[in-house]
Structure formats: structure tokens, C-alpha cells
Amino acid sequence: MSAQAWTDRCRKLAGMETLVVLPTYNEAENIEVVLAKVRDALPDASILVVDDGSPDGTADLAERTGKELGNVDVLRRTGKAGLGSAYRAGFRWGLERGFDACVEMDSDLSHDPAALPSLVAPLAEGRAELAIGSRYVPGGTIPNWAWHRRLLSRGGNVYASAVLSLGVRDSTAGFRAYAATLLRRIDLDAVRADGYGFQIEMTARAKAAGAPIVEVPIRFVDRVEGESKMSSHIVVEAFLLVAWWGVRRLLGRPMFPRQVAQGAAR
């Protein structure tokens, strides 16, 4: 990229009001580092930590760090309500305050904050309303993953893309940026899934709403500190929901009936 092209891209990024949503539950070991790295990567962005009542004091640490960094808010929730619920709450918070884009990413440093400018660039440049940080497009990597995890992840993505005709290689990715114009066309109150299923459902709803989707290659790594929130329930939920949406699609019925009118009215 030429120096002028890079300068133009930076100006576009700076002109887009961006909110980075970080869901947390017991991330005290990571939250200070991830907040600092997000601020370094996107100096003009605002950050919202959505904490589900972490008993380890994550919310308090986020508030103290936020006072030092600036433009960091903490949305405290009373209990663990799930990843999808946290992101929906964060998106609503951002839409109410007029942000142009909402970014979702993990708080455990498995998503590299340094990739944020590349992730939001397609939205700032008008090339997409959804940019997905993808492990499965050229340039995307997952170092140090065991074969069975690769098989489960790749198999799940192939399954979801085939059954729902998504045309996306990494529909389960949790590092992504949504344009506010798209989030307003998606019925967030009707989104049912959590975990992997939430990412797949949001991808399918974005496509149903007519959104241009771009996949940006990323490097995905396992968390170093803290405990993984992955469970068999999340995997089973995603499998069953994709099957249900696929059946509706085969029967010629809309997968998301309440969204059809919104998407058509764009």
C-alpha cells in the first residue's frame, strides 16, 4: 500500500465513530492488557466492557483502567447471561449513542487487537457492512491448534455454510465489525443463539438483510491467562439451530421471519 493510500485509509478510520464491545466474565488477568492494546490499535475508538457480574473484580479493574485510557465504559450486568446476550446489549448501547460501527472481540487476547484497523477498514471504505476476522481465508492462521479442534471448527463452518448457503468460510468467528446501518436492520431482540450459534445466526441474518460481507485474514491464538468459556452445550446448540434454519430454508420458508420486512425495506 502506498503512503498516500495509507494516509487516506487512516483518515477514513478516524472519521468513523467506532465502538469496541468486550464481553467479560472473570477476565481480571487479561482486561488491563486488552484495553491498553485496543486503545493503541484504535486510538479514536470508544470501548464498552460488558461484564456479567465477574466475581474476580473484572469490572472494577476495567473502570480503573478506563479512567487512565479514556473513552472506556463498563456495562455491569447482574449475572452470567451468555456471550450472545452480552453482544446484543453492547450493540444496543452503541446504537443508542449513535456509533457508526460496533466491533465484537474476545477479552482473552485470542483476537489480536493489532488487527482492528484492518477489520474496520472495509466498513470505513464502504466495501462492507460486516467484516469478519477469518481464520480460513488466505493469510488467516491458527497456530498450535490440535487436529481435533481444527476438525471441529472447520467441519462446523463447512456445515453451516452448506446448510445455510452463507458463502462465508468462517461464520463462527467472534472477531468482527458491524456497520450500524446493518445492526438497525437486524432484529436483535429475535436473535436466539449464544456462542458459536450466535456468530452463525448473525452472519445469516446479515446475509438475509442484504449486507455486503468481507472476510479479513487474522491470526487466532488460544488464551494464555484465565479459563475458556467453551462448552459442549455451545457446540450442540449451534448444530441444532443450523439444522432448524436449514429445514426452514429447504421448505421455502424465511429463516428469520421477523427480519424479512426490515431487510426488504432497506
C-alpha positions in Angstrom: 0.0 0.0 0.0 1.3 3.4 -0.9 1.9 6.1 1.7 -1.0 8.2 0.3 -3.3 5.2 0.3 -2.4 4.5 3.9 -3.0 8.2 4.9 -6.4 8.1 3.2 -7.3 4.9 5.0 -6.3 6.4 8.4 -8.5 9.4 7.7 -11.5 7.3 6.9 -11.0 5.2 10.1 -10.6 8.4 12.2 -13.9 9.7 10.7 -15.9 6.7 11.7 -17.3 6.6 15.2 -16.4 3.0 16.3 -17.3 1.1 19.5 -15.4 -1.9 20.5 -17.5 -4.3 22.6 -15.7 -6.6 25.1 -17.8 -9.1 26.9 -16.2 -10.3 30.2 -16.6 -12.9 32.8 -13.7 -13.5 35.1 -11.1 -11.8 32.9 -9.2 -9.9 35.6 -5.9 -11.5 34.3 -6.5 -10.1 30.8 -8.6 -7.0 30.9 -6.0 -4.3 31.6 -3.8 -5.6 28.8 -6.5 -6.0 26.2 -7.9 -2.5 27.0 -4.4 -0.9 26.5 -3.8 -2.8 23.3 -7.2 -1.9 21.8 -6.5 1.8 22.6 -3.1 1.5 20.9 -4.7 -0.1 17.8 -7.7 2.3 17.5 -6.8 5.5 19.4 -10.1 7.2 18.5 -12.4 4.3 19.2 -14.6 4.0 22.3 -14.7 0.8 24.3 -17.5 -0.8 26.1 -16.8 -3.6 28.6 -20.0 -5.7 29.2 -19.3 -7.6 32.4 -21.6 -10.4 33.6 -21.0 -9.9 37.4 -17.5 -11.3 37.4 -16.6 -12.3 41.0 -12.9 -11.7 40.3 -13.3 -8.0 40.1 -13.0 -7.6 36.3 -15.5 -4.7 36.1 -13.6 -2.7 38.8 -10.3 -3.2 37.0 -11.9 -2.2 33.7 -13.2 1.0 35.3 -9.9 1.9 36.8 -8.0 1.2 33.6 -10.7 3.1 31.6 -10.1 6.3 33.7 -6.5 6.2 32.6 -7.1 5.4 29.0 -10.3 7.5 28.4 -13.4 6.6 26.4 -13.9 3.3 28.2 -17.3 2.5 29.7 -18.4 -0.5 31.7 -21.9 -2.0 31.5 -22.4 -4.1 34.6 -24.9 -7.0 34.5 -26.0 -8.9 37.5 -25.2 -12.4 36.3 -23.7 -14.6 33.6 -26.2 -14.3 30.7 -24.1 -15.6 27.8 -22.0 -14.2 25.0 -24.8 -13.5 22.6 -26.7 -11.6 25.2 -23.7 -9.5 26.1 -23.0 -8.6 22.5 -26.7 -7.7 21.9 -26.6 -5.4 25.0 -23.4 -3.8 23.7 -24.8 -3.3 20.2 -27.9 -1.7 21.6 -25.8 0.6 23.8 -23.8 1.7 20.8 -26.8 2.2 18.5 -28.5 4.4 21.2 -25.4 6.6 21.3 -25.1 7.0 17.5 -21.9 5.0 16.8 -21.2 4.2 13.1 -19.8 0.7 13.8 -19.7 -1.9 16.5 -16.8 -4.3 16.8 -17.0 -7.6 18.7 -13.9 -9.4 20.1 -12.9 -11.7 22.9 -11.3 -10.2 26.0 -8.8 -13.0 26.4 -6.3 -11.8 23.7 -7.1 -14.7 21.4 -8.1 -11.9 19.0 -5.1 -9.7 18.3 -6.1 -6.0 18.8 -3.4 -5.0 16.3 -5.7 -6.4 13.6 -8.5 -3.9 14.4 -7.6 -1.3 11.8 -7.7 -3.9 9.0 -11.0 -5.3 10.4 -12.9 -1.9 10.4 -11.3 -0.6 7.2 -13.9 -2.3 4.9 -16.7 -0.6 6.7 -15.0 2.8 6.7 -14.2 2.4 3.0 -17.8 1.5 2.2 -16.9 -2.0 0.9 -18.9 -4.0 3.5 -21.4 -3.7 6.3 -20.0 -6.8 8.0 -16.3 -7.6 8.2 -15.3 -11.0 9.7 -11.9 -11.7 11.1 -11.4 -15.0 9.3 -9.1 -17.9 10.1 -9.9 -19.7 6.9 -9.2 -17.3 4.1 -5.7 -16.9 2.6 -3.5 -15.3 5.2 -5.5 -16.5 8.2 -3.8 -18.8 10.7 -4.4 -20.8 13.8 -1.0 -21.7 15.3 -0.7 -24.6 17.8 -4.3 -26.0 17.5 -4.7 -29.7 17.9 -6.0 -31.7 14.9 -9.4 -32.4 16.6 -10.0 -28.7 17.3 -9.3 -27.9 13.7 -11.6 -30.6 12.5 -14.4 -29.5 14.7 -14.0 -25.8 13.7 -13.6 -26.4 10.0 -16.3 -29.0 9.9 -18.7 -26.7 11.7 -18.0 -23.9 9.3 -18.4 -26.1 6.2 -21.7 -27.5 7.7 -23.1 -24.1 8.4 -22.1 -22.6 5.1 -23.5 -25.5 3.1 -26.8 -25.8 5.0 -27.5 -22.1 5.1 -25.8 -21.1 1.8 -23.7 -18.4 3.6 -20.8 -18.1 1.2 -18.6 -17.4 4.2 -15.6 -19.5 5.2 -15.6 -18.6 8.9 -19.1 -18.0 10.1 -18.2 -19.0 13.7 -15.6 -16.3 14.0 -16.1 -14.0 17.0 -13.8 -11.2 15.8 -15.9 -8.9 13.5 -17.2 -5.4 12.8 -20.8 -4.5 12.1 -21.9 -1.3 10.5 -24.7 0.4 12.4 -26.8 0.5 9.3 -26.8 -3.3 9.3 -27.4 -3.7 13.1 -30.5 -1.5 12.7 -31.9 -3.8 10.1 -31.3 -6.9 12.2 -34.0 -7.7 14.9 -31.6 -8.1 17.8 -34.5 -9.0 20.1 -35.2 -12.0 18.0 -31.6 -13.4 17.9 -31.8 -16.7 19.8 -28.3 -18.2 19.8 -25.3 -17.9 22.0 -21.6 -18.8 21.5 -20.8 -20.3 18.0 -24.5 -20.3 17.2 -24.7 -16.5 17.8 -21.9 -15.9 15.3 -23.6 -18.1 12.7 -27.0 -16.6 13.3 -25.7 -13.0 13.0 -23.9 -14.0 9.7 -27.1 -15.5 8.3 -29.2 -12.5 9.4 -26.6 -10.2 7.8 -26.9 -12.0 4.6 -30.7 -12.1 4.8 -30.6 -8.3 5.3 -28.6 -7.9 2.1 -25.4 -6.8 3.7 -22.1 -6.9 1.8 -19.8 -9.2 3.8 -15.9 -9.2 3.7 -13.6 -11.7 5.4 -10.3 -10.3 6.6 -7.5 -12.8 7.5 -6.5 -12.9 11.1 -4.2 -14.9 13.4 -6.2 -16.6 16.1 -4.4 -17.9 19.2 -5.5 -19.6 22.4 -5.9 -17.6 25.6 -2.8 -17.6 27.9 -4.5 -16.5 31.1 -7.8 -17.4 32.6 -10.2 -20.2 31.7 -12.0 -21.0 28.5 -15.8 -20.5 28.4 -16.3 -23.1 25.7 -18.7 -26.0 26.5 -20.4 -28.9 24.7 -23.7 -27.1 25.1 -22.5 -24.3 22.9 -21.5 -26.7 20.1 -24.7 -28.7 20.3 -26.8 -25.5 20.3 -25.1 -24.3 17.2 -25.6 -27.7 15.4 -29.3 -27.9 16.2 -30.1 -24.3 15.3 -28.3 -24.5 12.0 -30.3 -27.7 11.3 -33.6 -25.9 12.1 -32.8 -22.9 10.0 -31.7 -25.3 7.2 -35.0 -27.1 7.3 -37.0 -23.8 7.0 -34.8 -22.9 4.1 -35.5 -26.2 2.3 -39.2 -25.8 2.9 -39.0 -22.4 1.2 -39.8 -20.5 4.4 -37.8 -17.5 5.6 -35.2 -18.4 8.3 -35.9 -15.2 10.2 -39.5 -14.2 9.5 -39.4 -11.0 11.6 -36.4 -9.7 9.7 -37.8 -10.0 6.2 -39.8 -6.8 6.2 -36.8 -4.9 7.7 -34.4 -6.2 5.1 -36.8 -5.6 2.2 -37.5 -2.0 3.4 -33.8 -1.0 3.1 
